[in-house]
Amino acid sequence: MPHIKNAYSRIILILILLLAFYLRFENLNFRPLWLDEAMEYWVATAPLDQLTAVVKDALQDPPLYSLVLSQWLHLGRDEFTLRSLTAFVSVLSVAAAYAFGRQVYGRRTGLIAALLFAVLPPHIRMAQEVGQYAFLVFLLLLNLLMLVYARRTNDKKYWAVWMITAVAGAYNYYGSLLVILPAAAVVFLENLVKRKTADLRNQAAASLIFVLTALPLFLFWLPDQLFRGPVSDKLQLNFSTFTNEVTIFLARTQNLLAYQLTSYLITPEEWKILRLAAWLLLLFALLFALYGLRKSSKYAYVLLWLLAAGMAYYIAGRLGAYPYGGTRHALILAPLLIPIVAIGLSVMWDTWPPLSALALLGILIIAMLSPVEGPEDARSVVAQFLARHEENVPAYVYYNGVPAVRYQMGLQQGVVEDIPADWFRTCWAGEASPYCEQDNILYGRWMRSFTAEERINGIFQALGPDTPEAFWLIFSHTGEIEQEELFNLLAPQFAIEEAFEAPGAAAYLLYKR
């Protein structure tokens, strides 16, 4: 009876949504803000009339997420409140995944897709981060869902919503274009081959409005993103021999698939089996989705969308325009990849239910076993530093830790500073500014391209003409090797008197020997 099945499906979906909500909001503020999150926070503090310019200069990202976050700040500036925005949006993604999966291949597929989005580590991880990635997944799922409806009905309202979500996706995250445009191109070619004149007309109108609306982004924003930093390898074909290219493609695709179940690229030797099992399970499900075409071709177009988006993504990676492989950038494929995995599991269920149940169980087990990415605990380090800091002893915040350490300083002291939203860029540029020193705490210049000797000289130049008898050195988001190089050079003159160390962050009090 259909109404009973619908009732069961609604109950299961509600339970999945509750699970997604719990997994995202549990320990939402456990992980202190790290470098990228702190930059997002500071940029969002800009006055509304200055925000887009600050985003363009400070982040080189599209402005939509920052605009939304700037309004969300009225609710609070603590880590839980900041992240609750992306957590809520990520829960909505689970509902969107259900709708997408159901429209493509039925209710069971929708429920499996929703469950996977609810529990897979990358989506929980990005739901608990101040940034665009949770918005990316949600907007892509909505856009693809609207494309399904528009393809099926050619209703102008669906093309209108497709256009709106395409614009929102582009203004939220550039990488979403690698999915939005190829999927739409496949539908356009399909309509062209079948000579669906009315469909072509409606899609062309929606696409034209999209292009015109997104034109400022393409002309004035995207170039800054593509050419920030060294540009010698940007937008240049890096293809090698066919054999080598296939090897590169397979290795990076394996990492891409493993990331979907494990959240980040696991490098320790003991986790290699988990990575192997992750990409093999997803590949197994994808093969069953292909196998299912023998009986039903109704979802073949979605496979073509994935193929087109995957090719666009790989080519962008080889051009140096967008990283292809096992990083968070691979989330652009999740709105297509995970529902197709759900289709494969559904096809598997139709063929042999126990095999489907085992495959789904294996995916869930890998998700549960995957190690959690370590935090950068500037919160604990700042708390201990504030308890011991004397104003007559200077402190130097090393460049990678500048945004996050100052955020923690203000949060723990209950102070909302009235400073420019892009103040950290001034400090990183080494410019003389009152914003780069507070209570004898100096926020250092950007030194990534410096030698260890140049970094030491830069620290002492900031501390003043006279070498201090004692000073604090505060780190966050800095590698151990880089810290060791600094301390090896400091060792002849300074000894470590006190050390506060936490995962990914530390504060040291150094005294002259």
N, C-alpha and C positions, 0 to 999 in steps of 0.2 A: 504494500500500500504506500503510494507516494507521500501522503501526508505524514505517515509514521516515519519514513526515511528522512523526510525534511526535518521533522522534530528532533530525531537522533542527531542529524548533522548539525543542527543549530546548537544542541547541547554540547557536542564534541568541540565545535568551533569556539564556543564560550569558554570551555575548559582550556583549550589551547591558548586563547587570548589571555586568560588569567595566568597561565603558566608563563607566557611571554612577559606579562606585566611584572610578575614576581622576579623572574630571572634578570630583568633589566633594572628594577628599582632596588633589589637586594644589594646592599653594600655599594650604592651608587656613588657615594663620596669616599669610598675606601681608597681609591687611587688619587693621589694629589694631582693637581693640574701640572702638566709637563709643558715643555717649550711651545709646541704648536698650539695647545689649548690656551696657554696664557697669552700668546699673541692674538688669538681670536678674541679673547676677553677684552684686552686693552683696546683693540681696534673698534670693538662694539661700543666703547664708551664715548666715541666721537659724537659731537652734535650732529643731528640728522642731516643738516644742510652740508656738512663736511664729510659725511661717512663714506660716500662712494669714492671720493678722491683719496681718502685715507686707505681704504681697502685696496684700491688700485696700486698705490705706492708701497704700502707696507706688506701686503700679502700677495699681490699679483693674482688674486682669485676673483671670481665673479662676486657681485655684491649681495645676492639674495639672502644667503644664510646670515651674513653680518647684519643686514637690515632687520631680519626677524629677531636675532639675538639682542640687538640694541633695544628693542621694545620689551623683550623678555626680562631684561635687567631690572625693570621696574619691580619685578617680583622678589628680587634678591640677588646678591652677588656671591653667595657661598657656592661651593662646588656642587652640592646636591641640587640647588635651584638651577644653576647654569646647565647642568647635564640633564635635568628632567625634561627639557625641551626636546632633545634628541631621543630620549628614552620614550616619550609619548609618541613621537613620530615613528619610531621603530615598531612599537606595538601596532600602529596603524598599518605598517608594512605587512604585518602578519595577516591582517584582514584583507589587504589588497592582494596578497599572494593567494589566499583562498579564492577570491573572486576570479583572478586570472586563471588559476588552475582549473577551476570548475567550468569556466567558459570554454576552455580549450579541450578538456578531456573528461569532464564529469566531476561529480561531487567528491568521489574518493580521491581523485587527483588533487582537488583543491584542499582537502583536509591534510593530505600528506605534505603538500607544498607549504601550507600554513605551519604544520608541526616542524618542518625542517627550518623555516625562517625563525621560528620561535626559539629553537634550541641550539642552532649552529653557532659556534663561538665567534666568528667574525661579526655577526649581526648583534650579538650581545656586547661585544667589545666596542663596536662603533656606536651603539646606543648609549654607552657610558663614557662618551667622549664629546667634548665641545668641538664641533666641527661639522663639515658638510656631508659626511658619508651616510649617515642615517637618512638625511633628506634625499641624497642621491638615489638610494635604493627605493624609497617610497615613491618619488616622482617618476622613476623609470617604470615601476610596476603599474602605476596609474596610466602612464603614457602608453605602455604596451597593451593594457586592458582596453583603453579607448581605441587603439588601433584594431584590436580584435572586433570590437563592436562596429567600428566604422567600416571595416572590410566586409563584415557580414551584412550590414543593413544599409550602408551608404547614407545614413541619417546625418544631416548637417550638424545636429547638436553634438554628435560624437566626434565629428571632424573638428568642431569648434573646441571641444574639451581636449582633444588630442593636441591641437595647436597651443592651447594655453599651457598644458603640462610640458610640451616640448620647449616652450619659451622659459617656463619656470625651471626646467631641468638644465637648460643651457646657462641660465643666469645663476644657477646654484653651483654647477660643477662642469667644467669644460669636457671632461671625459665622457659624460653622458651622451654627447653628440656621437660617439663611436657606436652607440647602440640605437639611438633615436633615428639617425639618418639612414643607416643600412637597412633597418627593419622597414622604414617607410619606403625606401627604394625598392625593396622586394615587392611590397604591395603595389607600388606604381607599375612595375614591370608586369606583374600578374594582371593588373587591370588593362595594361596596354596590349598584352598578348590576347586576352579574352575580349578586347575591344569594348570594354565597359565605359562608354563615353561619359555617362553621368557620374560614375565613380571617379574617373580621371578629372573631370571638371571640379568636383567638390574637393578632391585631394589637392589639386593644383592651387585652388583658392586658399585652402588652409595652409599649404606650404608657402605660398607667397607672403601671406600675413606673418607667418613664422619668420621667414627670412628678413622681412622689413623690420620686424620688431627686434630681432636679434642682431641686426646689422651693426648697431653701436658696439655690441660686445665683440663681434668679429673684427671690427676696424680699430677700436681703441683699447680693448682689454686683452684679447687673446694674444697679440704679439708680445706683450710684456711677459705673459706666462711662458710662451714658447722659447723666448730668447733670454730669460733671466739666467744669470750665471754664465759659465763658459758656453759658447755657442758653436764651437768647432765641429761638433758631431750632430748638430741639430738640422733636421730636414735634409739629411743626406742619406742616400741609399747605402746601407752597410751590408748588402747581401754578399755572401761568399760562395764557395762551390756548393753544388746541389747537396752533396752528401753532408757537408758541414752544416748547411742550412737546416736540413732535416734533423740532424742531431741537436742543434740549438732549439729548434721548434719543439721537439719531443721533450727535452729536458725542462724547458720553461713551462710547457703546458702541463707536465707532471706537477711542477711546483704550484702552478695556478690551481689545478684541481685539488691538490693537498691542502692549499690554503682555505678552500671553501669549508673544510671540516675542522681545521686545526687553528684557524685565526691568524697565525703568523708563521713565517718560515722557520721550522724547527731545525736547528743545526746540530745539536749534540748527537753523538753516535747512537746513544740508547733510544732515540726517538725515530730512527730511520725506519723501523718496521711499521710504526704508526703512520708515518708519512706514506709509505708504500701501500699500506692497506687502505688509506684514505683515497688516493687517486685511483687505485684499482676498483674500489667499490663504486665510485662515481662513474668510471669508465664502463663498468659492468651494467649499471643502470641505463647509461646512455645507449649502449648497444641494444638493450632490450627495447628502448624507445624506437630505435631504427627497425628492430625486428617486428614491432607492432604494426609497422606500415603495411605489412603483408595482408593484414586483415582490415585495416582502416587507415585511410590517408587523410582523415579530417584534421589532423594536427601537423601534417607535413609542412605547412607554411611556417609554423613556429620553429621547426628544425632549420628551415632555410634562413629565418631571422637570426638564429644562433650562428649558423655558418657564416652569414654575411658580416655580422657584428664581430665574430671571432677573427675573420680575415682582416677587417678594418683595424681591429685592435692590434693584431700581430704586426701589420704593416706600419702602423703608428709607432710601435715599439722599435722596429728595425730602423725607422727614420729618426729615432731619438726624440720623438715628440711626446711619448707617453709610455711609462714602464710596463712591459709585458712580463708576467710571471707571478711568483708567489708573494705578492705584497698586497696592501690594502687597496691599491689601484685596481686589482682584479675584481673588486666588488661591482664594477660596471657590468660584468657578465652574469652576476648572480640572479638578477631578475628574469633572465632567460634560462640560465643553466639549471637552477634549482627546480623550477617548475617542470622542465623536461626530465630531470632525474625523477621527479614525482610521477610523470607519465610512464617512465620506464618501470618504476615499481608497480604501478597500476597494471601495466601490460603483463608484468611478471606474475602479479596476483591472478590475473585471468588465466594464465598458463599453468602455474603451479604455486598456490598460495603459500605453502611453507617456505619456499625459496624467497619470495617477496618479503615475508615476515623476518627471515634471517638477515636479508640484506638491509632492511630498515633498522633492525636491531643493531647490526654492525655499525651503521652510520651513527646511530645514537650513542653507542658505546665509545666510538672514536671521539665524538664530540665531548663526552664526559671525561675521557682520559686525557684529552689534550691539555698540556700544561698551560697555565695562565701566564701571559706576558708580564714580566716583572714591572713594578711601578718605579717611578722616579720620585723618591720621597723627600721633596724639598720641604714639605710640611714639618716633619719631625726635626730636620736639620735646623730650620728657621726657629722653631720653638726652643730648641736647646741653645742656639746662638743668642736669641733675645734674652734668655735667662742669664747669660754670662757676659754679654757685651757691655763694655764700659765705653762711654762716648769719647774718651781721650785716646782710645785704641782704634785706629782706622780698620775698616773692613773693605775688602775688594771682592766684588761678585764677578766671577769669571764669565766670559761673554755668553756661553750657552745657557747659563742659569739666570740671566738678567730678567726676562719677563716673568718667569715663574717665581723667583725668589721675591721680587718686589710685590707680586700679587699676594704671596703668603705673608709678607711683612704687614701689608695693610689689613689683610683679613684677620690676622691674629692680634693686631693692635686695635682692631675696630675702627680703622680710619679709611675713609674713601677719599683718595687724593684728587685734587683738582689740577691735573696735569694733562698735557696734550696726549691724545690717544696713541700717537706714534712716537712717543718720547724715547722708546728703546732704540729706534733707528738713529736718533741723534747721538745717543751714547755709543752705539756700535760704530758710528762714523768717527768717533773720537773728538767730537766737537765740544768746545767749552760750553757747558749749559748747567744752570742750577737744577735741572731735572735729573742730572746724572750723579748727584750727591745729596744724601739726606742723613742727618745725624751721624756724620762721619762714615757713612756707608757709601762706597763708590761703585757705580755700575759700569762695568768695563766695556771696551771697544771690541768689535768683531775681529777675531784673530785666527780664523780657521786656516787661512793661507800663509800664516806666519811660521817661521821656524821656532823651535823651543826657546832659543836665545832671544829672538825678537819678542816673544810673548813675555818673557821675564822683564826685558827692558820696558815694555809697554806697561806692565804692572807697576814698576817702580816710578815711571814717569807720571802715572796717574796718582800715586801716593804722595808725590811732592819731591822737591829738590833734595831734601835730606832723607837718607835711608832711615825708616822708623826703627825704634828699638823692638817693637812688636806690632804685628798686624794679623788680621783674620783673612783667610782665603776661603771663599765659599764656591762650591761647585754644584752643578746640576746638569744632567744631560751631557756629561763629559766622559769620554772613554778612559779606562784605567791606564792605558799606555800613555795617553797624553798627560795625565796627572803625574805618572812616574817620571816622565821626562822633565817636567817642571821641578819636582822635588829633588831630582838628582842634581839639577843646576843650583837649587837653593841650599842644598845641604851644607856646602862649605861655610855659608854665612848664617844660616838659620836652622834652628832645631824646632821640632813640633812639640809644643808644650801640652796642648789639648787637642783631641780629635773627636768630632761627632760624625759618625758614619751611618748612612742608611742606604737602602738600595737605590742606586742611581744618583745619589747626592751625598755631599759631605761638607763639613766646615772644620777648618784647622786654625788653631792659634799658634803662630810662629814667633819665636823669640830670637833676637840676635845672639849669636854665640859669644 
